[in-house]
Amino acid sequence: MGDVSDKKAALLWCEHADGLSAEESEARRVAALGKPGLGEHRRLEIIIEESYEFKSTVDRLIKKTNLALVVGTHSWREQFVEAVTVGSGDDDDDDGGGGEERMPSCCDYIMHFLTVFWKVLFACVPPTEYWNGWACFVVSISVIGVLTAVIGDLASHFGCTVGLKDSVNAVVFVALGTSVPDTFASKVAAVQDQYADASIGNVTGSNAVNVFLGIGIAWSIAAIYWWTKDEPFRVQAGTLAFSVTLFTIFAFISVAVLMLRRRPSIGGELGGPRRQKLLTCALFVLLWLIYILFSGLEAYCHIPGF
């Protein structure tokens, strides 16, 4: 308190001190001196500065929150700029980085130069703003179909060059090349979605499309063609019966594992404790390797088929 506040307190005590005893007057005076009052500096200037560390954290949270809402870009320019810009890896690694923006590493530059052609190619797909997203959907599906056809043709030529049978080449290289995009799509869905429905549904839906549309449309066109020629349409079974039976057995095993993982001790079809995750991953990879091994042995007549 300054001298001005002391004088005001003393005057207040003098105005109300009549008729009080000495002790009451002293107590009143002490109480008056303890009241708050303005000092010499009667103005206070407050400057609020932004924390860059906190801002970086908030920006990442907003980006992740809007990721499920904003599913596309607004202009072709934005797509091409993003395609030719070197990123700093996945945003999931930034959570433990202390809020600082991580610079691209050597691995990021290598992966960028290896994939820049595909980034620029798919940057040509129209943004989702055009025709309510239908332009993006039609063009992207068309490009994916063309690339799938190219991958299948290259795999067929590779199998012919190295002397692989078509059945072995189909279950190894063609299936692997056409399923890698589905694998990455399921991984992204598993990371972004709260539940496992999107990732597992993507895998089962992809297989359904491959079987019902891939085989159904091709065989329907062939059947109609040979019907116009007044000739029956024949397809040699080959190793199809053995491969389908083996695939069905492994599919039942996989579904049983997913149902077993629903137990409370594990927590769900995906994720869970590290030990259970590694065991499930190892089992599924082992089933795939066994399927390829037995299909190849049956195709080359090392084991009897059906």
C-alpha positions in Angstrom: 0.0 0.0 0.0 1.1 3.5 -0.6 0.8 6.6 1.7 -2.4 7.6 -0.1 -4.1 4.3 0.8 -3.0 4.7 4.5 -4.5 8.2 4.7 -7.8 7.0 3.2 -8.0 4.2 5.7 -7.3 6.6 8.6 -10.0 9.0 7.5 -12.5 6.2 7.2 -11.7 5.1 10.7 -12.1 8.7 12.0 -15.6 9.0 10.4 -17.0 5.9 12.1 -15.0 5.8 15.3 -17.5 7.9 17.4 -19.1 5.9 20.2 -16.6 3.0 20.1 -14.3 1.8 22.8 -10.6 2.1 22.5 -10.2 -1.6 21.6 -12.9 -1.5 19.1 -11.5 1.7 17.6 -8.1 0.1 17.3 -9.5 -3.0 15.7 -11.5 -0.9 13.2 -8.4 1.1 12.4 -6.3 -2.1 11.8 -9.1 -3.5 9.7 -9.3 -0.3 7.6 -5.5 -0.4 7.0 -5.8 -4.0 5.7 -8.3 -3.1 3.0 -7.1 -3.2 -0.6 -6.4 0.1 -2.4 -4.9 1.4 -5.6 -1.2 2.0 -5.5 1.0 4.2 -7.6 0.7 2.0 -10.8 -3.0 1.9 -11.6 -2.7 0.4 -15.1 -1.7 -3.1 -16.1 -0.8 -4.2 -19.7 -1.2 -7.9 -20.5 0.4 -9.4 -23.6 -0.8 -12.9 -24.7 1.8 -14.7 -26.7 1.1 -17.9 -28.7 2.9 -21.0 -27.8 4.3 -22.5 -31.0 4.6 -26.0 -29.4 1.0 -25.9 -28.3 -0.1 -24.6 -31.7 1.7 -27.5 -33.5 -0.1 -30.0 -31.3 -3.5 -28.4 -31.9 -2.8 -28.2 -35.7 -2.1 -32.0 -35.8 -5.2 -32.8 -33.8 -7.4 -30.6 -36.1 -5.8 -32.3 -39.1 -6.6 -35.8 -37.8 -10.1 -34.7 -36.8 -10.9 -33.3 -40.2 -9.3 -36.2 -42.0 -12.6 -38.2 -41.8 -14.6 -35.2 -42.8 -12.6 -33.7 -45.6 -12.1 -36.6 -48.1 -10.6 -34.7 -51.0 -8.9 -31.6 -52.3 -10.4 -28.5 -53.8 -8.2 -28.0 -56.8 -5.9 -29.8 -59.2 -3.1 -27.4 -58.2 -3.3 -28.5 -54.6 -3.1 -32.2 -55.7 0.0 -31.6 -57.9 1.7 -29.5 -55.2 1.1 -32.3 -52.6 2.3 -34.9 -55.1 5.7 -33.2 -55.8 6.3 -32.2 -52.2 8.5 -34.4 -50.1 6.6 -35.5 -46.9 8.1 -36.3 -43.5 6.6 -39.7 -43.1 3.4 -40.7 -41.3 1.8 -38.2 -38.9 1.5 -41.0 -36.3 5.1 -40.6 -35.5 4.8 -37.0 -34.7 2.9 -37.6 -31.4 6.1 -38.2 -29.5 8.2 -35.6 -31.2 7.7 -32.8 -28.7 5.4 -30.8 -30.9 8.1 -29.9 -33.4 7.6 -30.4 -37.1 9.9 -33.2 -38.3 12.0 -32.6 -41.4 12.0 -35.2 -44.2 14.6 -37.9 -43.7 16.8 -39.6 -46.3 14.4 -42.5 -46.5 11.5 -40.0 -47.1 13.4 -38.6 -50.1 14.2 -42.0 -51.5 10.6 -43.1 -51.3 9.4 -39.9 -52.8 11.6 -40.2 -55.9 10.6 -43.9 -56.2 6.8 -43.0 -56.1 6.7 -39.5 -57.6 5.6 -40.9 -61.0 2.5 -42.6 -59.4 1.8 -39.5 -57.2 1.8 -37.2 -60.3 -0.3 -39.8 -62.3 -3.0 -40.0 -59.7 -2.9 -36.2 -59.1 -4.5 -36.0 -62.6 -7.7 -37.5 -61.1 -10.3 -34.8 -60.8 -10.8 -33.4 -57.2 -13.9 -34.5 -55.3 -15.5 -31.0 -55.8 -16.4 -31.8 -59.4 -19.8 -33.4 -60.1 -20.3 -34.3 -56.4 -17.3 -36.6 -56.5 -18.5 -38.7 -59.5 -15.7 -37.5 -61.7 -13.1 -38.5 -59.1 -14.8 -41.9 -58.7 -15.1 -42.8 -62.4 -11.6 -41.6 -63.3 -9.9 -43.2 -60.3 -11.7 -46.6 -60.9 -10.7 -46.4 -64.6 -7.0 -45.7 -63.8 -7.0 -48.5 -61.2 -8.5 -50.9 -63.8 -5.9 -50.0 -66.4 -3.0 -50.4 -63.9 -4.5 -53.7 -62.7 -4.6 -55.0 -66.3 -1.0 -53.9 -66.9 0.2 -55.6 -63.7 -1.6 -58.8 -64.7 -0.2 -58.7 -68.2 3.4 -58.1 -66.9 2.9 -60.9 -64.4 1.8 -63.3 -67.2 4.8 -62.4 -69.3 7.1 -62.8 -66.3 5.7 -66.3 -65.6 6.0 -67.3 -69.3 9.6 -66.1 -69.3 10.7 -68.0 -66.2 8.7 -71.0 -67.0 6.0 -70.9 -64.3 2.6 -72.5 -64.9 -0.3 -70.1 -65.2 -2.0 -71.5 -62.1 1.2 -70.9 -59.9 1.8 -67.5 -61.5 -1.8 -66.5 -60.8 -1.8 -67.4 -57.1 1.7 -65.8 -56.5 2.4 -62.8 -58.7 -0.9 -61.8 -60.2 -2.8 -62.2 -56.9 -0.1 -60.4 -54.9 0.1 -57.5 -57.3 -3.6 -56.9 -57.4 -4.1 -57.4 -53.6 -1.4 -55.0 -52.5 -3.6 -51.9 -52.9 -6.3 -53.6 -50.9 -3.8 -54.4 -48.2 -2.8 -50.7 -47.8 -6.4 -49.6 -48.0 -7.2 -52.0 -45.1 -4.3 -50.7 -43.2 -5.4 -47.1 -43.5 -9.0 -48.0 -42.6 -7.8 -49.9 -39.5 -5.7 -46.9 -38.3 -8.4 -44.2 -39.0 -11.6 -46.1 -38.0 -12.7 -46.7 -34.5 -13.8 -50.3 -35.3 -12.5 -53.1 -37.4 -15.5 -53.2 -39.8 -14.0 -51.0 -42.5 -10.7 -52.8 -42.8 -12.0 -56.4 -42.6 -15.0 -55.4 -44.8 -12.7 -54.0 -47.4 -10.8 -57.4 -47.6 -14.0 -59.5 -47.8 -15.6 -57.0 -50.2 -12.6 -57.1 -52.5 -12.6 -60.9 -52.7 -16.3 -60.8 -53.4 -15.8 -58.4 -56.3 -12.9 -60.5 -57.6 -15.0 -63.7 -57.6 -18.5 -62.4 -58.5 -17.6 -59.7 -60.9 -14.1 -60.7 -62.1 -15.0 -64.3 -62.9 -18.7 -63.7 -63.5 -18.5 -61.0 -66.0 -15.6 -62.6 -67.9 -17.3 -66.0 -68.1 -20.6 -64.4 -69.0 -19.1 -62.5 -71.9 -17.3 -65.7 -73.1 -20.5 -67.7 -72.8 -22.5 -65.2 -74.8 -19.8 -65.1 -77.4 -19.7 -68.8 -77.9 -23.5 -68.9 -77.8 -23.6 -66.6 -80.8 -21.3 -69.1 -82.6 -23.6 -72.0 -81.7 -20.9 -73.7 -79.7 -20.7 -74.6 -76.0 -18.4 -72.7 -73.7 -15.9 -75.0 -71.9 -13.4 -74.2 -69.2 -10.9 -76.8 -68.1 -11.0 -77.1 -64.3 -7.2 -77.7 -64.0 -6.1 -77.0 -60.4 -9.1 -74.9 -59.6 -10.9 -77.5 -57.4 -7.8 -78.1 -55.3 -7.0 -74.4 -54.9 -10.6 -73.5 -54.0 -10.9 -76.3 -51.5 -7.6 -75.3 -49.8 -8.6 -71.6 -49.8 -12.0 -72.4 -48.2 -10.3 -74.4 -45.4 -7.9 -71.6 -44.7 -10.8 -69.1 -44.8 -12.7 -71.0 -42.1 -9.5 -71.0 -40.0 -9.1 -67.3 -40.4 -12.7 -66.6 -39.5 -12.4 -68.8 -36.4 -9.3 -66.9 -35.4 -11.1 -63.5 -35.8 -14.0 -64.8 -33.7 -11.6 -66.1 -31.0 -10.0 -62.7 -30.9 -13.3 -61.2 -29.7 -12.7 -62.6 -26.2 -12.3 -59.8 -23.6 -8.7 -60.8 -22.8 -7.8 -59.8 -26.4 -10.2 -57.0 -27.0 -11.2 -57.3 -30.7 -10.4 -58.6 -34.2 -7.6 -56.1 -34.6 -5.0 -54.7 -32.2 -4.8 -55.9 -28.7 -1.8 -57.1 -26.7 1.5 -57.2 -28.7 1.9 -61.0 -28.2 -1.5 -61.8 -29.6 -1.0 -59.4 -32.5 2.3 -61.0 -33.5 0.8 -64.5 -33.2 -2.2 -63.6 -35.4 0.0 -62.0 -38.0 2.4 -64.9 -38.1 -0.5 -67.4 -38.4 -2.1 -65.5 -41.4 1.2 -65.2 -43.2 1.9 -68.9 -42.6 -1.5 -69.8 -44.0 -0.7 -67.8 -47.1 2.7 -69.5 -47.6 1.2 -72.9 -47.1 -1.5 -72.1 -49.6 1.1 -71.1 -52.2 3.3 -74.1 -51.4 0.5 -76.7 -51.7 -0.9 -75.1 -54.8 2.5 -75.2 -56.5 3.1 -78.8 -55.5 -0.3 -79.8 -56.9 0.2 -77.9 -60.1 3.5 -79.6 -60.8 2.1 -83.0 -59.8 4.2 -83.5 -56.7 1.1 -84.2 -54.7 -2.2 -85.6 -56.0 -5.1 -83.2 -56.6 -8.8 -83.7 -57.1 
